Amino acid sequence: MVENLQTQTPELNDIHSNDEYIIEMRNITKVFPGVKANDNVSLTLRKGEIHALLGENGAGKSTLMSILFGLYQPDEGAIYKNGEKVSINNPNDANDLGIGMTHQHFKLVDIFTVLDNIILGDEPIKHGVVDRKAARERLINISKQYGLNVDPDALVENISVGMQQRTEILKMLYRENEILIFDEPTAVLTPQEIDDLMIIMKGLAEEGKSILFITHKLNEIMKVADRVTVLRKGQYIGTVNVSDTSINKLSKMMVGRDVDLTIKKAEPKLGEVVLQIENLVIKNIYTKKNVVDDVSLEVREGEIVCVAGIEGNGQSELALAINGLIKADGGKIYLNGEDVTKKSIRHRNDHGLAHVPEDRHKYGLILDLPLRYNLALKQMHTPEFKKYGFIRELNITNYADELIDKFDIRAGQGAETNTRSMSGGNQQKAIIAREASTQTNVLLAVQLVRGLDVGAIEYIHKELVRQRDLGKAILMISLELDEVMEMSDRILVMYEGKIVASLDPKTTTVEEIGVYMAGGHLAKNDTNPLEINTNEELSQ
């Protein structure tokens, strides 16, 4: 039985000093208001291994790693390095012990350059001033060595999410840490970048570095990890060798039940065109280059259309323009037959559009408000939640309680929980709950399941199919090719700001989509820009 796994790993219950382990976390307990994030959890890390930490959103994985990195202090328990007890009061202590961490929510200064962020706190000094030339050369060498190329002089606020992730990883490699904590490192990477990162992680382990790897993606664990420890609701469930387990077994350990990730959906019943984009153009505000270049598409009631593409090819700007967060430089956007190109965000929301944004912190939530306000945010101006200029607090709380229960949002203090204190996955659930529960017929979903565990993914995918079957038009933007293949009724591929392919998921393959995403299937026939080239043409 899964629940008995703890008794099968005696080293976690009665750990003695052991040179085999570079890190031992013994009986760690951490309590926040209303929730016990870690409940007597123990974890060991061997020298030169990749150890995955698996669990649902809110299971306590990031909290446990934050304790190891010195961001939190445990209420009970102790940490040992190479058999000796250590005190980690802050991240500087962790770095002094050779422990580095890349964070799921980036710890970067937006107005600093990539270089300044990476060397911050570890600046090389020459003649009393920062030796930026030496730091820059070292960074370039490290980035080339690990295939993590970045522009050292770019401001963080101007680079993509993927580039910010690379900056986080390079921060850790720059400090030559021997214990590397990766907190959901692949959540913002493309399939190709994920494969590259897996190779990098294996190479680091072979060099003798020890890696703790937090992820929700079971296939990544099976591909790269040596052992995996599973947490559930703050408690230790078990540690197993990856070679002795399977995705199904890990899923059951994580959520306590069998998980069905297969998508069962009937043929779409298509209705009217309710979202239409005509010749949309969006220019980069700095280079004036078209990042969305003459894009046209339409989505009908009762279908899921997915836009696939490597990050940075215009998908994010397309989504922001549809929602009204940025202005279009050309073209038209029609919502339920109305030209909304120059309409406000509120107008679009009130006339049928719901939006799950790519960046939940920047565009999806007001982090320092209670959860109940965030769940009712889009409807605060309606009579249900406001009367005679006063907020109807009881109605908001009751509404929030319903959504928390329906969408299984883990919040220690219920509707009153401070949204910033919630795990990333539960923050995402809150946005999805809010957007899917409004009276809308068009849902724009960008990176819908980024950072979510298998249980949440199972629920949300089924909910999305249910919304489709209720007649909603859904435009998804996703980097997850498995999700694209499973969920889509039609697939559009973007490359360098253009739609370069319209594909049927029943007849295409992941490999074919990948070729389009890399710009490899561009047609020579000008009369049909989406025509697929022959193998002979591709080989030329």
C-alpha positions in Angstrom: 0.0 0.0 0.0 1.2 3.5 -0.8 0.4 4.8 2.7 2.9 2.2 4.2 5.8 3.4 2.1 7.1 5.6 4.9 7.9 2.5 7.0 9.7 1.0 4.0 12.3 3.8 4.0 13.7 3.7 7.6 16.4 6.2 6.8 13.7 8.9 6.7 12.5 8.0 10.2 15.8 7.3 12.0 18.5 9.1 10.1 22.1 8.9 11.4 25.1 10.7 9.9 25.9 9.1 6.6 28.5 10.3 4.1 26.3 8.9 1.3 24.0 11.9 1.7 25.1 15.4 0.9 21.9 16.8 2.3 19.5 15.4 5.0 16.4 17.2 6.0 15.1 15.5 9.2 11.5 15.7 10.5 10.9 19.2 9.1 7.6 20.9 10.2 6.5 24.3 9.0 3.2 26.0 9.9 1.6 29.0 8.3 -1.7 30.6 9.5 -4.4 28.0 8.9 -2.2 25.4 7.3 0.6 23.0 8.1 2.7 23.2 5.0 5.2 20.6 6.1 4.3 17.9 8.6 7.3 16.0 9.9 8.8 15.6 6.5 12.3 14.0 5.9 14.3 14.0 2.7 17.8 12.8 1.7 19.9 13.8 -1.3 22.8 11.7 -2.5 25.9 13.2 -4.0 25.6 13.3 -7.8 22.0 12.3 -8.0 18.9 14.0 -9.4 16.2 13.7 -6.8 12.7 14.7 -7.9 10.2 16.2 -5.4 6.6 15.4 -6.5 3.2 16.5 -5.1 0.0 18.3 -5.8 -0.3 22.1 -5.7 -0.1 23.1 -2.1 1.6 19.8 -1.0 4.5 21.6 0.5 7.2 21.0 -2.0 8.3 24.7 -2.6 8.0 25.4 1.2 10.4 22.5 1.9 12.9 23.7 -0.6 12.5 27.3 0.6 13.5 26.1 4.0 16.6 24.4 2.5 17.5 27.7 0.7 16.9 29.8 3.9 13.8 31.7 2.8 11.8 30.1 5.6 12.8 28.8 9.0 11.4 25.4 10.1 9.3 25.3 13.3 10.7 21.8 14.0 13.4 19.6 12.5 17.0 20.0 11.4 19.2 20.1 8.2 22.5 18.3 7.8 25.1 18.7 5.1 27.7 15.9 4.7 26.5 14.5 8.1 27.0 17.8 10.0 24.1 19.9 11.3 23.9 23.3 9.7 22.0 26.5 10.3 20.5 28.2 7.2 19.0 31.5 8.3 18.9 33.2 4.9 19.9 32.6 1.2 23.4 34.0 1.8 23.9 31.1 4.3 22.6 28.7 1.7 25.0 30.1 -1.0 27.9 29.8 1.5 27.0 26.1 1.8 26.9 25.7 -1.9 23.1 25.6 -2.2 21.5 27.4 -5.1 17.9 27.7 -6.1 15.9 28.7 -9.2 12.4 29.8 -8.3 9.1 29.1 -10.0 8.2 32.8 -9.5 11.4 34.6 -10.6 13.4 36.5 -8.1 14.6 39.1 -10.6 14.9 42.9 -10.5 12.9 44.1 -13.6 14.8 47.3 -14.1 18.2 45.6 -13.9 20.0 44.0 -16.9 20.4 40.2 -17.2 24.1 40.6 -16.2 23.3 42.7 -13.1 20.7 40.2 -11.9 23.1 37.3 -12.3 26.0 38.9 -10.4 23.8 40.7 -7.8 25.3 39.9 -4.4 28.4 38.2 -5.9 29.9 41.1 -7.9 33.6 40.7 -8.9 35.5 43.8 -7.5 38.6 45.3 -9.1 40.3 48.4 -7.8 37.3 49.0 -5.6 34.7 48.9 -8.4 32.6 46.2 -10.0 34.6 44.5 -12.8 31.7 44.2 -15.2 33.9 43.2 -18.1 35.2 40.1 -16.2 31.7 39.3 -15.1 30.3 39.6 -18.6 33.0 37.4 -20.1 32.4 34.7 -17.4 28.6 34.9 -17.9 29.0 34.5 -21.7 31.3 31.5 -21.2 28.9 29.8 -18.8 25.9 30.5 -21.1 27.7 29.0 -24.1 28.9 26.0 -22.0 25.3 25.1 -21.0 23.5 26.2 -24.1 21.6 28.9 -22.2 22.3 31.9 -24.4 21.0 35.2 -23.2 21.7 38.9 -23.9 23.6 40.1 -20.9 22.7 43.7 -21.6 19.0 43.3 -22.0 16.7 44.7 -19.3 14.8 41.9 -17.5 11.5 43.8 -18.0 12.0 43.6 -21.8 12.8 39.9 -22.2 10.5 36.9 -22.5 9.4 34.6 -19.7 11.7 31.9 -21.1 14.7 34.2 -21.1 13.9 35.1 -17.4 13.9 31.4 -16.6 17.4 31.1 -18.2 18.6 34.1 -16.2 17.5 32.3 -13.0 19.4 29.2 -13.9 22.5 31.1 -14.9 22.4 32.9 -11.6 22.9 29.6 -9.9 25.5 28.3 -12.3 27.5 31.6 -12.0 27.9 30.9 -8.2 29.2 27.4 -8.8 26.7 25.9 -6.4 27.1 22.1 -5.8 23.5 21.6 -4.6 21.0 22.9 -7.2 17.3 23.3 -6.4 15.1 23.6 -9.5 11.6 24.7 -8.7 9.4 23.9 -11.7 12.2 24.9 -14.1 10.4 23.7 -17.2 7.1 25.5 -16.6 7.9 28.2 -19.1 10.1 26.4 -21.5 9.4 25.0 -25.0 9.6 21.3 -25.7 13.0 21.8 -27.3 14.2 23.8 -24.4 13.0 21.2 -21.9 14.9 18.5 -23.7 18.0 20.7 -23.6 17.5 21.4 -19.9 17.2 17.6 -19.2 20.6 17.1 -20.9 22.1 20.0 -18.9 20.8 18.5 -15.6 22.2 15.1 -16.4 25.5 16.7 -17.3 25.6 18.6 -14.0 24.9 15.4 -12.1 27.7 13.6 -13.9 30.0 16.5 -12.9 29.2 15.6 -9.3 26.5 18.3 -8.6 23.4 17.2 -6.7 20.0 18.3 -7.9 16.6 18.6 -6.2 14.0 18.9 -8.9 10.5 20.0 -8.2 8.1 19.3 -11.0 4.5 18.2 -11.8 5.5 16.6 -15.1 5.8 12.9 -14.5 7.4 12.2 -17.9 10.2 14.5 -16.9 10.8 12.6 -13.7 10.9 9.3 -15.6 13.4 10.8 -18.1 15.9 12.5 -15.8 15.5 11.6 -12.1 17.2 8.8 -10.1 14.8 8.9 -7.1 11.6 10.6 -6.4 10.0 11.7 -3.1 6.2 12.3 -3.0 4.4 14.7 -0.7 0.7 15.0 -0.2 -1.0 17.7 1.8 2.2 18.5 3.6 3.0 14.9 4.6 5.7 12.5 3.4 4.2 9.6 1.4 7.2 7.8 0.1 10.5 7.7 -1.7 11.1 5.3 -4.6 13.7 4.6 -7.3 12.5 5.9 -10.6 13.7 2.6 -12.2 11.3 0.7 -10.0 8.1 2.8 -10.6 5.8 4.1 -13.3 3.8 7.2 -14.2 0.6 5.6 -13.0 2.1 4.6 -9.7 3.5 8.0 -9.1 0.2 9.6 -10.0 -1.6 7.5 -7.5 1.0 8.3 -4.8 0.6 12.0 -5.5 -3.2 12.4 -5.4 -4.2 9.3 -3.5 -6.3 7.8 -6.3 -6.0 6.6 -9.9 -5.7 9.5 -12.4 -7.1 9.4 -15.9 -5.3 11.8 -18.2 -6.8 10.6 -21.4 -9.1 13.2 -22.9 -12.5 11.8 -24.0 -14.4 14.2 -26.2 -17.1 13.9 -28.8 -17.0 15.4 -32.2 -17.4 19.2 -31.9 -20.8 20.7 -32.7 -19.9 23.8 -34.4 -21.9 27.0 -34.1 -21.4 30.6 -35.2 -18.1 32.3 -35.6 -17.8 34.3 -32.3 -14.1 35.3 -32.3 -12.7 36.6 -35.6 -9.2 38.2 -36.2 -8.6 39.9 -39.5 -5.1 40.9 -40.7 -3.9 41.7 -37.2 -0.6 43.5 -36.9 1.3 44.3 -33.7 4.7 46.0 -33.7 7.5 45.7 -31.2 7.6 49.0 -29.4 11.4 49.1 -29.5 12.4 47.6 -32.9 9.1 48.4 -34.7 9.3 44.9 -36.2 5.9 43.1 -36.7 5.7 40.6 -33.8 2.2 39.7 -35.0 2.3 39.8 -38.8 -1.0 40.0 -40.7 -2.7 37.2 -38.6 -6.2 36.1 -39.4 -8.1 33.4 -37.6 -11.6 32.5 -36.4 -13.1 30.4 -33.7 -16.6 28.9 -33.7 -18.9 28.1 -30.8 -18.3 24.5 -29.7 -14.7 24.1 -30.7 -11.2 24.3 -29.2 -8.6 26.0 -31.4 -5.1 25.8 -30.2 -2.2 28.1 -31.2 1.1 26.3 -30.9 4.6 27.8 -31.4 8.0 28.3 -29.7 7.9 31.1 -27.2 8.6 34.5 -28.7 6.9 34.0 -32.0 4.0 36.3 -31.3 1.5 34.2 -29.4 1.8 36.3 -26.2 1.2 39.5 -28.1 -1.7 38.0 -30.0 -3.4 37.0 -26.7 -2.8 40.4 -25.1 -4.3 42.2 -28.1 -7.4 40.0 -28.1 -7.9 40.8 -24.4 -7.2 44.5 -24.9 -4.1 44.7 -22.8 -2.1 46.0 -25.7 -3.3 48.0 -28.8 -3.2 46.6 -32.3 -1.2 48.5 -34.9 -3.4 47.2 -37.7 -6.3 44.8 -38.4 -9.6 44.1 -36.7 -10.8 42.0 -33.7 -14.4 40.9 -33.7 -16.2 39.5 -30.7 -19.7 38.1 -31.3 -19.9 40.1 -34.5 -18.9 43.4 -32.9 -15.7 45.2 -33.8 -13.9 45.5 -30.4 -10.5 46.5 -31.7 -10.6 49.8 -29.8 -12.9 48.8 -27.0 -11.8 48.6 -23.4 -11.0 45.4 -21.4 -14.2 45.9 -19.4 -16.3 46.1 -22.6 -14.8 42.9 -24.0 -15.3 41.1 -20.7 -18.9 42.3 -20.5 -19.6 41.2 -24.1 -18.4 37.6 -23.9 -14.7 37.3 -23.4 -13.0 35.4 -20.6 -9.2 35.3 -20.3 -6.7 33.1 -18.4 -3.5 35.1 -18.9 0.1 33.7 -19.3 1.4 35.7 -16.4 -1.0 35.1 -13.5 0.9 37.6 -11.2 1.1 40.5 -13.7 -2.3 40.2 -15.3 -4.4 37.6 -13.5 -4.5 38.5 -9.8 -4.2 41.3 -7.2 -1.9 39.4 -5.0 -2.4 41.3 -1.7 -6.2 41.1 -1.8 -8.0 38.2 -0.2 -8.9 35.3 -2.4 -12.6 36.1 -2.3 -12.1 39.5 -4.0 -9.9 37.9 -6.7 -12.6 35.3 -7.4 -15.3 38.1 -7.8 -13.0 40.6 -9.4 -14.6 40.6 -12.9 -18.1 41.1 -11.4 -17.5 43.6 -8.7 -19.4 46.2 -10.7 -22.6 44.1 -11.1 -25.7 44.4 -8.8 -24.9 41.0 -7.3 -21.8 42.3 -5.7 -22.3 46.0 -5.4 -25.4 48.0 -4.4 -25.8 51.7 -4.0 -22.0 52.0 -4.3 -21.3 49.6 -1.5 -19.7 46.1 -1.9 -22.0 43.3 -0.9 -19.4 41.4 1.2 -21.6 38.4 2.1 -22.5 37.7 -1.5 -18.8 37.9 -2.5 -17.9 35.5 0.3 -20.6 33.0 -0.5 -19.7 33.1 -4.2 -16.0 32.6 -3.4 -16.8 29.6 -1.1 -18.7 27.9 -4.0 -15.8 28.3 -6.4 -13.2 27.2 -3.8 -15.2 24.0 -3.3 -16.0 23.4 -7.0 -12.5 23.9 -8.3 -10.7 22.4 -5.3 -8.7 25.5 -4.5 -6.4 24.8 -1.6 -6.5 27.9 0.7 -5.5 27.7 4.3 -8.0 30.4 5.4 -10.6 29.8 2.8 -12.1 32.9 1.1 -10.1 35.1 3.4 -6.7 33.7 2.4 -4.1 36.2 1.2 -3.7 35.4 -2.5 0.0 36.0 -2.4 0.5 33.3 0.2 -1.1 30.6 -2.0 0.9 28.1 -4.2 1.3 29.0 -7.8 -1.0 26.1 -8.9 -3.8 27.2 -6.6 -3.4 30.8 -7.8 -3.9 29.4 -11.3 -7.0 27.4 -10.2 -8.5 30.6 -8.8 -8.1 32.4 -12.1 -9.6 29.5 -14.1 -12.5 29.3 -11.6 -13.2 33.0 -12.0 -13.1 33.0 -15.8 -14.9 29.8 -16.4 -17.8 30.8 -14.1 -18.7 34.1 -15.8 -21.4 34.5 -18.4 -19.1 34.4 -21.4 -19.0 32.4 -24.6 -15.4 33.0 -25.6 -12.5 31.7 -23.5 -9.0 32.8 -24.2 -6.7 30.4 -22.3 -2.9 31.0 -22.4 -0.6 28.3 -20.9 -3.7 27.0 -19.1 -2.1 24.2 -17.0 1.4 25.8 -16.5 2.6 24.6 -13.1 -0.3 22.4 -12.3 -0.2 18.9 -11.0 -1.8 15.9 -12.7 -4.9 16.0 -10.6 -5.5 19.6 -11.4 -4.7 19.0 -15.1 -7.1 16.2 -15.2 -9.9 18.3 -13.8 -9.2 21.4 -15.8 -8.9 19.6 -19.1 -12.2 17.9 -18.5 -13.8 21.2 -17.5 -12.5 22.8 -20.6 -14.1 20.1 -22.8 -17.3 20.5 -20.8 -17.2 24.2 -21.6 -16.7 23.5 -25.3 -19.6 21.0 -25.2 -21.8 23.7 -23.6 -21.2 25.8 -26.8 -18.3 28.0 -25.8 -15.6 29.0 -28.3 -12.1 28.3 -26.8 -8.8 29.7 -28.1 -5.9 28.0 -26.4 -2.3 29.1 -26.6 0.1 26.3 -25.4 3.7 25.2 -25.5 2.8 21.7 -24.3 2.5 19.7 -27.5 0.9 16.7 -25.7 -1.8 19.1 -24.5 -2.1 20.6 -28.0 -2.7 17.2 -29.6 -5.1 16.0 -26.9 -7.3 19.1 -26.5 -7.5 20.7 -29.9 -10.2 20.4 -32.6 -7.9 22.5 -34.8 -4.3 23.5 -34.5 -2.7 26.7 -35.7 1.1 27.1 -35.7 2.8 30.5 -35.3 6.3 31.2 -36.5 7.8 34.6 -36.6 4.5 36.3 -36.1 2.6 34.5 -38.8 0.2 31.6 -38.9 2.2 29.1 -41.0 -0.1 26.0 -40.6 -3.6 24.9 -39.9 -3.7 21.3 -38.9 -6.1 18.5 -37.9 -4.9 16.8 -34.7 -6.3 13.5 -36.0 -4.0 13.5 -39.0 -0.9 15.4 -37.8 1.9 14.3 -35.5 3.9 16.0 -32.8 7.0 15.8 -35.0 5.2 17.6 -37.9 4.0 20.4 -35.5 7.6 20.7 -34.2 8.9 21.2 -37.8 6.3 23.9 -38.4 7.2 25.5 -35.1 10.8 25.7 -36.2 9.9 27.2 -39.6 10.8 24.1 -41.5 7.5 23.4 -43.4 7.1 26.8 -45.1 5.5 26.3 -48.5 6.9 27.4 -51.8 3.5 27.6 -53.4 2.5 31.3 -52.9 -1.2 30.5 -53.7 -1.5 28.3 -50.5 0.8 29.5 -47.7 -0.3 26.6 -45.5 0.5 23.9 -48.0 2.7 21.1 -46.7 6.0 20.6 -48.6 7.0 17.2 -49.8 9.8 15.3 -48.1 11.9 16.0 -51.2 11.4 19.7 -50.9 12.2 19.6 -47.2 15.5 17.8 -47.8 16.7 20.5 -50.2 
